[in-house]
Amino acid sequence: MSIPYSSTANLPQGFESVTINAVAYIVDACSGASKENRIINRTDANGDRADFMIRAGSDQIEVSYTLQRATDTTVLPPEGTTFTHDYDRSGTASTLVVKDVTVARDKDAFDTFEMSAVLVTYQA
């Protein structure tokens, strides 16, 4: 069985917590872009690349999380749940929606799981 977080043992405890659907999870890792850009290429008369420009893209931004359960009975966050988190340390929490949850258990690891979230509103 995986090891849940324990404040009485000398175990890692992540670097912050995030609350989703009134349940607090310990954040082991998170990564995601604050905005998505696209590159527009310009070619010369021969069709070779001459220049490029960067513009704001319209692709949906996803933030990936590795979260730790507080106990063995802590439920996983339901898909479609909206929550707020300052994932990029901008100083203001952004709004995200849980896309999917993946559980991978290991006998020598903490009870962690991977979660993907879609960025709804970025606050910087």
C-alpha positions, 0 to 999 in steps of 0.5 A: 500500500502506498504511504500517505503524508504523515506529519509525525514522520520525516516524510516529504510534504510537498510545497503547498496545498490546493483545495479541490471540491472542499478536499485539500491535496498536497502539491508535489509538482505542477507545471503549465504555461501562463499563455500559449503562443504561435509562430508565424513564418514569412518566406522569401521569393525562393520559399526559404524562411526569411522571418518569423513573428510570435502571436498569441495562440488560441490553444487551450492551456493545460496544467499538470499536477502531481498531488499527494493524498492526505490519507488513504481514504482521501477521494480523488478530485472529480473531473469537471470540478472548478478550482483556483490555484496560483500555479505559476506564482504570479500572486493571483490564483487562476481558475482551472477545471479538472480534466482527468486523474491518473493513479499510479501506485508503488509500494515504496512511494507516497500515495500520489496521483497525476492530474491534468487541469484546463486553464479557464481564466489566467490571473497575473 
